[in-house]
Amino acid sequence: MTEQQATGDGSTGARPGRRPTMSDVAEKAGVSRALVSLIFRNAPGASDSTRERVFQVAKEIGYRPDTAARTLASSRTKTLGVMLTIRNPFHADLVEACYAEADRVGYDIVLSTTVPTRDEERAVDALVGHRCEALILFGPKTSAAYLTQLSREHPVVAVSRRVPDATLDSVHTAEAKGVRQAVDYLVKEGHRDIIHIDGGTGPGAAERRKAYRAAMRKHGLAEWVRVIPGNHTEDSGMRAAEVLLGEDSLPTAVLAANDRCALGLLGALHKAGVKVPQEVSVVGYDDSRVAMLSHIGLTTVHQNADELGRLAVRTAVERIESPNAPARELVLDPELRVRDTTGPPR
């Protein structure tokens, strides 16, 4: 008797009301259960045509791999934990890149977010509870001591933050180089009165602040150096705008802590009737997708989110496979992207 005769409609070998199993897939595809297991684990040993046939059969009969059972049966979870800030659009870009690379190398991803009522340590604890084999932390603000201790217990990759005193892998952009590019460009346009909205304790903020001061001094503009306290949120940009609008005159250019800060500043300036860039030029940092929108057109320092995400996943997997290898610091070059929010001074 054929399988179609046995099931009546040929759709599945599973009994009515029973969830399809790997054995059902193997029977309908005409291969062994062991081979189906290899295919769903993305392991070698099957031809491309066989893989396609198995996946097609699984789709037809509604089979989904039981990842929970697979995890319990193995010490490997093939899962990477990613910690991010939910309101940061650049983190969304990084997540997309991480998923693409994780799929390519046969890993899954679990996300855990930080919000005002949920700090980084709680977010990390959640990932550890899901038995993630490595942790990828976007812009961690926690102390180097905490990160060092965490890296002794789990493979850890810090993204967009340099952690010189911690023994963990990191992937980030050359912060100082990006700031120098921005200041050099503004000076070339004719600006002298260039202020910087500080990123507070945010990732890369200290390096950006230091680089701003150094770049201004290099151009002989030490007397124009001014740093307004802030952070990596839209609110800090709006607060900085309130400070500037309350003074006798506006600076000709502002280098914001990041794109979010720059967007808050732009919104407040627009509401006050200040024309950008005719009256004030604004530069961000990150080059998130929001910055690229045509009605915003933010001049900003580009960080390659695709490459940062790819390297973060690759580094995490290599750390899983070689836990005793020396910690690595991978640094990418930034690139200033000039758009509509900058021009010559008024």
C-alpha positions as CSV (number, residue, x, y, z in Angstrom):
1,M,0.0,0.0,0.0
2,T,1.4,3.4,-0.9
3,E,1.7,6.4,1.5
4,Q,-1.1,8.2,-0.4
5,Q,-3.4,5.2,0.0
6,A,-2.6,5.0,3.6
7,T,-3.4,8.6,4.4
8,G,-6.3,9.1,2.1
9,D,-5.3,12.6,0.8
10,G,-1.6,12.2,0.4
11,S,-0.9,15.3,2.6
12,T,0.8,13.6,5.5
13,G,1.7,10.3,7.1
14,A,0.8,11.6,10.5
15,R,-2.4,10.4,12.2
16,P,-5.2,13.0,12.4
17,G,-4.8,15.2,15.4
18,R,-1.1,14.3,15.9
19,R,1.7,16.7,15.3
20,P,3.9,15.6,12.3
21,T,7.2,14.2,13.3
22,M,10.7,13.9,11.8
23,S,9.9,10.3,11.0
24,D,6.8,11.4,9.0
25,V,9.1,13.7,7.0
26,A,11.6,10.9,6.4
27,E,8.9,8.5,5.3
28,K,7.3,10.9,2.8
29,A,10.6,12.1,1.5
30,G,11.9,8.6,1.0
31,V,15.0,9.1,3.2
32,S,16.2,8.0,6.6
33,R,15.2,9.8,9.8
34,A,19.0,10.3,10.5
35,L,19.4,12.1,7.2
36,V,16.4,14.4,8.0
37,S,18.0,15.1,11.4
38,L,21.3,16.1,9.7
39,I,19.5,18.4,7.3
40,F,17.5,20.2,10.0
41,R,20.7,20.7,12.0
42,N,22.4,22.2,8.9
43,A,25.1,19.5,9.1
44,P,26.9,18.1,6.0
45,G,25.9,14.8,4.5
46,A,23.0,15.5,2.1
47,S,22.9,16.8,-1.4
48,D,21.2,20.1,-2.3
49,S,18.4,18.3,-4.1
50,T,17.7,16.1,-1.1
51,R,17.7,19.1,1.3
52,E,15.2,20.9,-1.0
53,R,13.0,17.8,-1.1
54,V,13.1,17.3,2.7
55,F,12.3,21.0,3.4
56,Q,9.4,20.9,0.8
57,V,7.9,17.8,2.4
58,A,8.2,19.4,5.9
59,K,6.4,22.4,4.6
60,E,3.6,20.3,3.0
61,I,2.9,18.3,6.1
62,G,3.3,21.1,8.6
63,Y,6.4,19.8,10.4
64,R,8.4,22.2,12.5
65,P,11.6,21.2,14.3
66,D,11.2,20.9,18.1
67,T,14.0,23.2,19.1
68,A,13.2,22.8,22.8
69,A,13.6,19.0,22.6
70,R,16.7,19.3,20.6
71,T,18.2,21.6,23.2
72,L,17.4,19.2,26.0
73,A,19.0,16.4,24.1
74,S,22.2,18.2,23.4
75,S,24.6,20.4,25.3
76,R,24.7,22.7,22.3
77,T,21.8,25.2,21.7
78,K,23.3,26.8,18.5
79,T,21.8,30.1,19.8
80,L,23.4,33.5,20.2
81,G,22.0,36.0,22.6
82,V,21.8,39.7,21.5
83,M,21.3,42.5,24.0
84,L,20.0,45.8,22.5
85,T,18.3,49.1,23.3
86,I,14.8,48.9,21.9
87,R,14.5,52.6,21.0
88,N,17.8,52.8,19.2
89,P,17.2,52.6,15.4
90,F,20.9,51.8,14.7
91,H,20.5,48.7,16.9
92,A,17.7,47.6,14.7
93,D,20.1,47.8,11.7
94,L,22.6,45.7,13.6
95,V,20.0,43.1,14.5
96,E,19.1,42.6,10.9
97,A,22.8,42.0,10.0
98,C,23.3,39.6,12.9
99,Y,20.3,37.5,11.8
100,A,21.6,37.3,8.3
101,E,25.0,36.1,9.4
102,A,23.6,33.7,12.1
103,D,21.4,32.0,9.5
104,R,24.4,31.6,7.2
105,V,26.5,29.8,9.9
106,G,23.6,27.7,11.3
107,Y,22.8,29.6,14.5
108,D,19.6,31.1,15.8
109,I,19.3,34.4,17.8
110,V,17.5,35.3,21.0
111,L,16.9,39.0,21.7
112,S,16.8,40.7,25.1
113,T,16.2,44.5,25.3
114,T,17.0,47.2,27.8
115,V,14.3,49.8,28.6
116,P,14.2,52.4,31.4
117,T,12.7,49.8,33.8
118,R,15.0,46.9,32.7
119,D,18.8,47.4,33.0
120,E,21.6,45.6,31.1
121,E,22.3,43.0,33.8
122,R,18.6,41.8,33.8
123,A,18.7,41.7,30.0
124,V,21.9,39.6,30.1
125,D,20.5,37.3,32.8
126,A,17.5,36.5,30.5
127,L,19.9,35.5,27.7
128,V,21.9,33.3,30.0
129,G,18.7,31.7,31.1
130,H,17.9,30.8,27.5
131,R,21.2,28.9,27.4
132,C,22.7,31.1,24.7
133,E,26.2,29.8,23.7
134,A,27.5,33.4,23.3
135,L,26.4,36.9,24.1
136,I,26.5,39.8,21.7
137,L,26.0,43.1,23.5
138,F,25.2,46.3,21.6
139,G,26.8,49.3,23.2
140,P,27.0,48.0,26.7
141,K,27.3,50.7,29.4
142,T,28.1,48.4,32.3
143,S,31.5,48.5,33.9
144,A,34.6,46.8,32.5
145,A,34.8,44.8,35.6
146,Y,31.3,43.4,35.1
147,L,32.1,42.6,31.4
148,T,35.3,40.9,32.3
149,Q,33.6,38.7,34.9
150,L,30.8,37.9,32.4
151,S,33.4,37.0,29.7
152,R,35.0,34.5,32.1
153,E,31.6,32.6,32.3
154,H,30.3,33.1,28.8
155,P,31.7,34.1,25.4
156,V,31.0,37.8,25.0
157,V,31.3,40.2,22.1
158,A,30.9,44.0,22.8
159,V,29.6,45.9,19.7
160,S,30.2,49.7,19.3
161,R,32.1,49.9,22.5
162,R,35.9,49.6,23.1
163,V,36.6,47.9,26.4
164,P,40.4,48.2,26.8
165,D,40.5,46.9,30.4
166,A,38.2,43.9,29.8
167,T,39.3,40.5,28.5
168,L,36.5,40.1,25.9
169,D,36.1,40.5,22.1
170,S,34.9,43.8,20.7
171,V,33.8,45.1,17.4
172,H,33.5,48.8,16.8
173,T,34.1,51.7,14.6
174,A,37.2,54.0,14.9
175,E,35.3,56.7,16.9
176,A,38.0,59.3,16.9
177,K,38.5,59.0,13.1
178,G,34.8,59.6,12.5
179,V,34.7,62.7,14.6
180,R,37.9,64.1,12.9
181,Q,36.3,63.6,9.6
182,A,33.2,65.6,10.7
183,V,35.2,68.5,12.2
184,D,37.6,68.6,9.2
185,Y,34.6,68.9,6.9
186,L,32.9,71.6,8.9
187,V,36.1,73.7,9.1
188,K,36.6,73.3,5.4
189,E,33.1,74.6,4.9
190,G,34.1,77.7,6.8
191,H,32.8,76.9,10.3
192,R,34.6,78.0,13.5
193,D,31.8,78.1,16.1
194,I,31.3,74.3,16.3
195,I,29.9,72.8,19.5
196,H,29.5,69.2,20.5
197,I,26.6,67.7,22.4
198,D,28.1,65.1,24.6
199,G,27.0,61.4,24.7
200,G,27.4,61.1,28.5
201,T,28.2,57.5,29.5
202,G,27.0,56.1,26.2
203,P,29.2,53.8,24.1
204,G,31.9,55.7,22.3
205,A,31.0,59.0,23.9
206,A,34.3,59.5,25.7
207,E,36.3,58.8,22.5
208,R,34.1,61.2,20.5
209,R,34.3,64.0,23.1
210,K,38.1,63.6,23.3
211,A,38.4,63.5,19.5
212,Y,36.2,66.7,19.1
213,R,38.5,68.7,21.5
214,A,41.6,67.4,19.7
215,A,40.3,68.2,16.2
216,M,39.3,71.7,17.2
217,R,42.7,72.4,18.7
218,K,44.4,71.0,15.6
219,H,42.5,73.6,13.5
220,G,43.5,76.4,15.9
221,L,40.0,76.6,17.3
222,A,40.7,75.9,21.0
223,E,38.8,79.1,22.0
224,W,35.7,77.8,20.3
225,V,35.6,74.4,22.0
226,R,32.3,73.9,23.9
227,V,30.7,70.7,25.0
228,I,27.1,70.6,26.1
229,P,26.2,67.7,28.4
230,G,23.8,65.2,26.9
231,N,23.3,61.5,26.0
232,H,22.3,59.3,23.1
233,T,18.6,60.1,23.1
234,E,16.3,62.5,21.3
235,D,15.6,64.2,24.6
236,S,19.2,65.3,25.0
237,G,19.1,66.9,21.6
238,M,15.9,68.8,22.5
239,R,17.4,69.9,25.8
240,A,20.6,71.1,24.1
241,A,18.4,73.1,21.6
242,E,16.7,74.8,24.6
243,V,20.1,75.9,25.9
244,L,21.3,77.2,22.6
245,L,18.0,79.0,21.8
246,G,18.2,80.8,25.1
247,E,21.5,82.4,24.3
248,D,22.3,85.6,22.4
249,S,23.5,83.8,19.3
250,L,23.5,80.3,17.9
251,P,26.6,78.4,16.9
252,T,27.1,77.8,13.2
253,A,27.5,74.1,13.5
254,V,26.6,71.3,16.0
255,L,28.2,67.9,16.2
256,A,25.6,65.7,18.0
257,A,26.4,62.7,20.1
258,N,24.6,60.4,17.7
259,D,21.7,60.4,15.2
260,R,19.0,60.2,17.8
261,C,20.4,63.2,19.6
262,A,20.7,65.0,16.2
263,L,17.1,64.2,15.4
264,G,15.9,65.7,18.7
265,L,18.0,68.8,18.0
266,L,16.6,69.2,14.5
267,G,13.0,68.8,15.7
268,A,13.5,71.5,18.3
269,L,15.2,73.9,15.9
270,H,12.5,73.4,13.3
271,K,9.8,74.2,15.9
272,A,11.6,77.4,16.9
273,G,11.8,78.5,13.2
274,V,15.6,78.0,12.9
275,K,16.6,77.1,9.4
276,V,18.9,74.1,8.9
277,P,21.6,74.4,7.4
278,Q,21.2,78.0,6.5
279,E,21.5,79.1,10.2
280,V,22.9,76.0,11.9
281,S,24.5,73.0,10.4
282,V,23.9,69.7,12.2
283,V,26.0,66.5,12.1
284,G,25.0,63.1,13.6
285,Y,26.8,59.9,14.2
286,D,25.7,56.3,13.3
287,D,24.0,56.7,9.9
288,S,20.9,54.9,10.9
289,R,18.1,54.3,8.4
290,V,16.2,57.2,9.8
291,A,19.1,59.5,8.9
292,M,18.8,58.5,5.3
293,L,15.2,59.4,4.8
294,S,14.8,62.1,2.2
295,H,12.8,64.5,4.3
296,I,15.6,64.4,7.0
297,G,18.8,64.0,5.0
298,L,21.0,64.0,8.1
299,T,24.7,64.5,7.5
300,T,26.3,61.9,9.7
301,V,29.3,59.6,10.4
302,H,28.5,56.3,8.8
303,Q,29.0,53.1,10.8
304,N,28.7,50.0,8.6
305,A,25.9,48.1,10.5
306,D,26.0,45.2,8.1
307,E,29.7,44.6,8.6
308,L,29.5,45.2,12.4
309,G,26.7,42.7,12.7
310,R,28.5,40.2,10.5
311,L,31.8,40.5,12.4
312,A,30.0,40.3,15.8
313,V,28.4,36.9,14.9
314,R,31.5,35.6,13.3
315,T,33.6,36.6,16.4
316,A,31.1,35.0,18.7
317,V,31.0,31.7,16.9
318,E,34.8,31.6,16.7
319,R,35.0,32.3,20.5
320,I,32.6,29.4,21.1
321,E,34.9,27.1,19.0
322,S,38.1,28.5,20.5
323,P,37.3,29.6,24.0
324,N,41.0,30.0,25.0
325,A,42.1,32.1,22.1
326,P,43.3,35.7,22.9
327,A,40.6,38.4,23.0
328,R,40.4,40.4,19.8
329,E,39.5,44.0,19.0
330,L,38.1,44.5,15.5
331,V,38.0,48.1,14.3
332,L,36.1,49.4,11.2
333,D,36.7,52.6,9.4
334,P,33.9,55.2,9.5
335,E,32.9,57.4,6.6
336,L,31.3,60.9,6.7
337,R,28.0,61.0,4.7
338,V,27.2,64.6,3.7
339,R,23.5,65.2,3.1
340,D,21.1,68.2,3.6
341,T,21.7,69.3,7.2
342,T,25.1,70.9,6.6
343,G,26.5,73.7,4.5
344,P,28.6,76.9,4.7
345,P,28.1,79.1,7.8
346,R,25.6,81.9,7.7
